[in-house]
Amino acid sequence: MPDYEFSPASGDRPRSWISKQVLIVLGVCLPVILALAIWVGVLTWRQSSMGATDHVSAIVLGRCLTYTRNMHPELRNQDCKKILNTFTSAFVSKDPCNITKEDYQPLIDLVTQTVPCNKTLFWSRSKELAHQYSGIQKEMFTLEDTLLGYIADNLVWCGDPRTSEVKEEFCPYRNENCSSTATSVFWTVVSQKFAESACGTVYVMLNGSRTTAFSKASTFGSVEVFNLHPDRVHTLHAWVMHDIGGVERDSCLGSSIKELKSIVNQRNISFFCQDDYRPARFVQCVRHPEHPSCSVLM
């Protein structure tokens, strides 16, 4: 049998050299791959979480004292420390995704405040304008102009079963896997109470620059309008406001407002609607005095 000797073909390299190249590539790429995996993991976690407000307890207590001592001294008898303790007891040391309405019931029972008849103003997708309007028309009350709404406005909070402290880091977003967060349940409960307490003629400010001014998925459309008591509320006035210079996508003649009218009428409550309610339009025009739509008002 002939004794053949095979030599590496031109361009070939010994196996040991190839192994070294593989190790070098892995050494360079592996840290990058690991870093990318960690970054994706952190991003996914952050997308399912939102920043909790730092020092929530101190903010709530401070706001309560400001509201009851300076803004509404007629509520001076409200015990702000007790209100704070009752508020935090609703969610501290509990699963942040499994808060119930009953958890907040002691707080609802504790805080007593009466909004005068004919002075309740709801809003949906028009928070800033509604607050600007109620800030000028001091006798009007949005939910955030009440004590409970004021102390919690724009805050995010939650607890953790592993600690007895208010969580100062991240709280879960409300989603299909976490539908009962401490913050969302609070607003559902106080919104329901706000609507149940309304009387006389009530008002709602809606955003006609949105595709649908009224949405049954909003807090007003899913909670507040269905908790107006016909024996206490006889009329709902809707104000469909449009952004200055913006597109008018919906109006009092639109299908969403017709749906709202149907819901209200079925509850034996009268319904009226007005596009760009003049006093609220004046508030909008403060920032846009030169706009043609504002010049007409002058």
N, C-alpha and C positions, 0 to 999 in steps of 0.2 A: 504494500500500500504506500503510495508516494507520501513522502513527508512534506506537507505544505505548511508554509508559514504565512499567516495573514498579518498585514501591517495596516494601521489606520489609514483610511482613505484621506485624500487631500481635504482639509477643512474640518475633519473630525477632531474631537478633543477627548482626553481621557475622562472616565466616569468620575473620578475624584474632583476634577475641575468643575464638572457640571453640578455636583453636589454642593460645592462651595458657592456657586452662583445662586442655586436655589435658596441656600441659607441666607445669603445676602439679601435677596429679594424679600424673603419672609421677614427678615430682620427690619427691613425698611417699611414694608406694607402692613405687617401685623399691628404695630402700634396705631397706624392710621385707621385700620379697620376697627380696632377696639375703641378708639376715640369716637369714630363715627357712630358705632353702636350705642355708646354711652350717650352721645348727643341726641340721637333719635329717641332713646329711652326717656331722657330728661324732657325733651320736647313733648312727647306723648303724655308724660305725667303732668306737665304744665298746662297742656290743652284740656286736661280733665280737672284741673284745679284753678282756683283764682286766689289772688292775694287777700289774705285776711287783713282787716284794718288793725294797725298797731294801736295798743292801748284803748281798746273798745270800752272797757269798763270806765276808765277815766273820762272818756268822751261822753258816754251816756250820762254819767253822773253830772258832769259839767253842763251839758245841754239841759238836763232836767232842772238844775238850779237856776240857770239863766231863764228858762221858760216860765217857771213858777214864781220866781222872785222879781224879774224885770219885765218880761213880755206880757204875762198874764198873772198879775199879783192876786187875782181872785182865786187862784189855785195854790196859794201859798201853803195851804194846809196839807198838800200832797207830800208824802214822805219819800224824798228822792233816794235815800239809801235803801229803803225797803223796796222801792220800784226797781232799783238796780239789782238787788239780790234776787228778786222774783224773776226779773228778765233773764239773768244768767242761769238761774236754776232750771230754766226751760230746756237748755241745751248742753250745759256743762256735764262732762263725764258720760255723754251719750253718743251713740252712733250718729255721725254727722249726716248720714243719708236716711235716717229713720226717725226724724222728729215728727211729732203728731200735733194736731190742733189742740188736743187736750193738754199738751205740755205748756202751752201759752195761756190756757184758760185762767189760771190764778192771776196772771198779769192783767188780763182783760177785766177780771172782777175787781182788781185792786184800784185801777185808775178810773176815776169817774170824771167825765167832762161832757158837758152838753153843748152841742153846736146849735145856735139859734135856728129856728125854722126859716126857710127861704134863703139860707146862707151857705148851703153845701155846694161845693164845686168839684165835680169829678173831672178827670182828664184821662186821655189815652193818646200816647205818642205826641204829647204836646206839653210835657212837664215844665219846660223852661218858661214858655209863654203863660201857662196857667199860674205859675208862681209869681211871675212878674205882675200879672193882673191882680192876684190876691194881695200882693205886697203893696199895691196902690189902693185897692178897695179893701181896706183893713177889716171890714165886717164880713168878708167872704172867707170861707175856710176850705182849703184843699186838705187832703189827708195829712200832708206834711206840715200843715199849719196847726194840727192838733198835737197834744203832748206826746203821744206814742209815736206818731209819724215824725215829729220833729227830732226826737232823741235818736232815731234809727236811720234817718235819711242818708243815703249814699254810703252806708257802712256795710261791711261784710264780716260775718262772724260764724263761728262754729265751735263745737267742743270735741273731745276725744275720750273714748272710754278708758284710756290708759292714764288720764290725768284729771285732776279736779280744777284745772285752770282753763280760762278762755284761751283758745288756740290763737297764737300770734303769728303763725306761718301761712300755710295754704289751706283753703277750704275747698271742698269739691264743688264743681259746677253742677247746676241742676240739669240732669239729662235722664234718658230712659232707664239708666241703671242707678240713678240717684235722684229721684223725683221729690224727695221730702227733706230738703236741706233746711238748716236752722233759719236762714235768711228768707227763703221763699215761703216757708210755712208761716213765719211771722207776718209777712205782708199779706198773705191770704187771709189770716185771722183778723188783722186789724182793718183790712179793707172790708171784710164782711161786717164787722162791728160798725164801721163808719157808715155803711149803706143802711144797715138796720136802724141806726139812730137818726137818719135823715127825716125831715118832715117838711110839709108845705110844698113849695115849688123848688125843685133841685135843678142843677145845671151840669152839663158836661161839655168840655172843650175837646174837640176832635181835630185831627190833622188831615185836611183835604188835599195836601200835597203828597200824601201817600196814596197808593193804588186803591186801598180801601180805608176810608176814614173810620169806619167801625169794624172791629174784628172780634169775633166770639172767642178768639184765643187770648185776647188781652185780659188784664185783670178786671177792667170795667165790664168787658163783654162776657166774662165767664163767672165773675163773682159779684161785683157790685150791682149791676142792673137786675140780677135775679134775687137780690136781697133787699130791694126797695119794698117797703110794706105799703100796699095800696090804701090801707086804712090810715096811714100817716102821710104818704106822699100822693098828691093829686095831679102833679104836672112835672114833666121833664122837658127842659129846654136844651136843645143841642146847638152848639155853636161850631160850625165847620170852618176852621181857619185855614188860610193858605199862606205859605211863605211869601214874603215880599220879593217880587221878581221871580218867584218859582213857578213850577208847572202846577196847574190846577187839575189834579187827577180825579178828584171825587168832590161831590157837592151834596146839597140837601136833596137833589133830584136823583142821586146815584142809588144803585141797588143795595149797597151796604147800609145806607141810612133808611131805606125802605124796610130792610130787615130789622133794624133797630126799632123803627116805629111799630112794626108788627109785634115784636117782643113786648114792648111797653104797653101797647094797646091791649094785648091779651092779658096783661096784669091789671087792667082797668085803671091805667094811668094815662092821662092826656099827654100828647106829644106835639112839640113845636120845634121847628128847625130854622136856623138862620145862617146864611153864609157870611163869613167875615163880619161878625158882630162888631159894630162900630166902636164901642169903648175899648175892646180888646185890640182892634185894628190901630187905634191911636197909640197903644202901647208898643205895637210892632213898629210903627212909623217913627218912634223916637230915635231908632237906630238908622232909619232910612228916610230922613225928612225930604230928600231931593227926588225920591222916586215918584214917577207920575201918579201911581195909585195913591200915594200919600198926599200929593199936592191937591188932589180933588177934595180931600177931607178938610183942608184948611180954609 
